[in-house]
């Protein structure tokens, strides 16, 4: 996809994210959905910064750790991915978001770390 390649973003699927989680790889899983969406369900171990707050809270994110970003279906996370890549972060976008994650049979819990 031109958009992601231009901004040094890579799309990954649920299987790759699951492998990353199981391998113990050091990365940050970032949820950019709203607090209400997050309270209803979240991927375990994720950190919440709603997309509309990302510009003001970007300093909370580690520069030396890869960040995997997700939202509901992948649109907001693709935008966040491009924004963060443009600011020098190492990022990946969970294609299909939490919906694809759940459709692949992976669990979603209530609420991420805020």
Sine and cosine of phi, psi and omega as CSV:
sin_phi,cos_phi,sin_psi,cos_psi,sin_omega,cos_omega
0.00,0.00,0.80,-0.60,-0.07,-1.00
-0.86,0.51,-0.70,0.71,-0.04,-1.00
-0.81,0.59,-0.79,0.61,-0.05,-1.00
-0.94,0.35,-0.64,0.77,0.00,-1.00
-0.90,0.43,-0.63,0.77,0.01,-1.00
-0.87,0.50,-0.60,0.80,-0.05,-1.00
-0.98,-0.20,0.32,0.95,0.05,-1.00
0.86,0.52,0.60,0.80,0.05,-1.00
-0.96,-0.27,0.53,-0.85,0.07,-1.00
-0.83,-0.56,0.71,-0.71,0.12,-0.99
-0.99,0.11,0.68,-0.73,0.13,-0.99
-0.81,-0.58,0.37,-0.93,0.03,-1.00
-0.98,-0.22,0.07,-1.00,0.00,-1.00
-0.84,0.54,-0.60,0.80,-0.02,-1.00
-0.89,0.45,-0.67,0.74,0.01,-1.00
-0.92,0.38,-0.64,0.77,0.04,-1.00
-0.89,0.45,-0.68,0.73,0.02,-1.00
-0.86,0.50,-0.69,0.73,0.03,-1.00
-0.88,0.47,-0.68,0.73,0.03,-1.00
-0.87,0.49,-0.69,0.72,-0.01,-1.00
-0.91,0.42,-0.69,0.72,-0.05,-1.00
-0.94,0.33,-0.49,0.87,-0.05,-1.00
-0.97,0.24,-0.24,0.97,-0.04,-1.00
0.98,0.18,0.23,0.97,0.02,-1.00
-0.85,0.53,0.63,-0.78,0.01,-1.00
-0.99,0.15,0.94,-0.35,0.07,-1.00
-0.41,-0.91,0.31,-0.95,0.06,-1.00
-0.96,-0.29,0.78,-0.63,0.07,-1.00
-0.99,-0.14,0.92,-0.40,-0.12,-0.99
-0.94,-0.33,0.84,-0.55,0.07,-1.00
-0.99,-0.12,0.84,-0.54,-0.01,-1.00
-0.95,-0.33,0.32,0.95,0.04,-1.00
-0.99,0.15,-0.04,-1.00,0.01,-1.00
-0.97,0.23,0.35,-0.94,0.07,-1.00
-0.85,0.53,-0.57,0.82,0.01,-1.00
-0.91,0.41,-0.70,0.72,0.04,-1.00
-0.89,0.45,-0.67,0.75,-0.02,-1.00
-0.91,0.42,-0.65,0.76,0.00,-1.00
-0.89,0.46,-0.54,0.84,-0.01,-1.00
-0.96,0.29,-0.64,0.77,0.01,-1.00
-0.20,-0.98,0.56,-0.83,0.00,-1.00
-0.46,-0.89,0.37,-0.93,0.08,-1.00
-0.99,0.15,0.76,-0.65,-0.06,-1.00
-0.80,0.60,0.71,-0.71,0.04,-1.00
1.00,0.06,0.09,1.00,-0.04,-1.00
-1.00,0.09,0.34,-0.94,-0.01,-1.00
-0.88,-0.47,0.74,-0.67,-0.09,-1.00
-0.99,-0.13,0.85,-0.53,0.28,-0.96
-0.68,-0.74,0.97,-0.22,0.01,-1.00
-0.82,0.57,0.59,-0.80,-0.06,-1.00
-0.78,0.63,-0.67,0.74,-0.04,-1.00
-0.92,0.39,-0.24,0.97,0.02,-1.00
-0.97,-0.24,-0.12,0.99,-0.14,-0.99
-0.84,0.54,-0.70,0.71,-0.01,-1.00
-0.87,0.49,-0.53,0.85,-0.03,-1.00
-1.00,0.03,-0.30,0.96,-0.09,-1.00
-0.89,-0.46,0.17,0.98,-0.08,-1.00
-0.84,0.55,-0.49,0.87,-0.01,-1.00
-0.91,0.42,-0.25,0.97,0.04,-1.00
-0.96,0.27,-0.29,0.96,-0.11,-0.99
-1.00,-0.02,0.65,-0.76,0.00,-1.00
-0.96,0.28,0.68,-0.74,0.03,-1.00
-1.00,0.10,-0.33,0.94,-0.08,-1.00
-0.98,-0.20,0.22,0.98,-0.02,-1.00
-0.78,-0.62,0.69,-0.73,0.06,-1.00
-0.90,0.43,0.59,-0.80,-0.01,-1.00
-0.87,-0.49,0.80,-0.60,0.12,-0.99
-0.96,-0.27,0.82,-0.58,-0.12,-0.99
-0.94,-0.35,0.66,-0.75,0.08,-1.00
-0.65,-0.76,0.36,-0.93,0.11,-0.99
-0.64,-0.77,-0.53,-0.85,-0.02,-1.00
-0.97,0.24,-0.79,0.62,-0.05,-1.00
-0.80,-0.60,-0.09,1.00,0.07,-1.00
0.92,-0.40,-0.11,0.99,-0.01,-1.00
-0.97,0.23,-0.79,0.61,0.01,-1.00
-0.90,0.44,-0.61,0.79,0.00,-1.00
-0.93,0.37,-0.54,0.84,0.07,-1.00
-0.90,0.43,-0.65,0.76,0.05,-1.00
-0.90,0.44,-0.73,0.69,0.02,-1.00
-0.89,0.46,-0.62,0.78,0.03,-1.00
-0.87,0.50,-0.74,0.67,0.01,-1.00
-0.89,0.45,-0.68,0.73,0.01,-1.00
-0.87,0.49,-0.77,0.64,-0.05,-1.00
-0.93,0.36,-0.62,0.78,0.05,-1.00
-0.88,0.47,-0.63,0.78,0.04,-1.00
-0.90,0.43,-0.33,0.95,0.04,-1.00
-0.98,-0.22,0.25,0.97,0.12,-0.99
1.00,0.00,0.15,0.99,0.02,-1.00
-0.99,0.11,0.48,-0.88,0.12,-0.99
-1.00,0.02,0.91,-0.41,-0.14,-0.99
-0.73,-0.69,0.44,-0.90,0.15,-0.99
-0.70,-0.72,0.50,-0.87,-0.01,-1.00
-0.94,-0.34,0.79,-0.61,0.09,-1.00
-0.98,0.21,0.98,-0.21,-0.04,-1.00
-0.91,0.42,0.77,-0.64,-0.02,-1.00
1.00,0.07,-0.11,0.99,0.10,-1.00
0.85,0.52,-0.39,-0.92,-0.05,-1.00
-0.92,0.39,-0.44,0.90,0.04,-1.00
-0.90,0.43,-0.71,0.71,0.03,-1.00
-0.92,0.40,-0.63,0.78,0.05,-1.00
-0.84,0.55,-0.74,0.67,0.00,-1.00
-0.94,0.35,-0.63,0.78,0.02,-1.00
-0.89,0.45,-0.44,0.90,0.04,-1.00
-0.99,0.14,0.02,1.00,0.07,-1.00
1.00,-0.01,0.24,0.97,0.00,-1.00
-1.00,-0.05,0.50,-0.86,-0.07,-1.00
-0.98,0.22,0.44,-0.90,0.15,-0.99
-0.77,-0.63,0.77,-0.64,0.01,-1.00
-0.98,-0.21,0.12,-0.99,0.07,-1.00
-1.00,0.01,0.79,-0.62,0.14,-0.99
0.96,0.29,0.76,-0.65,0.09,-1.00
-0.99,-0.12,0.07,-1.00,0.11,-0.99
-0.95,0.30,0.70,-0.71,0.00,-1.00
-0.94,-0.33,0.00,0.00,0.00,0.00
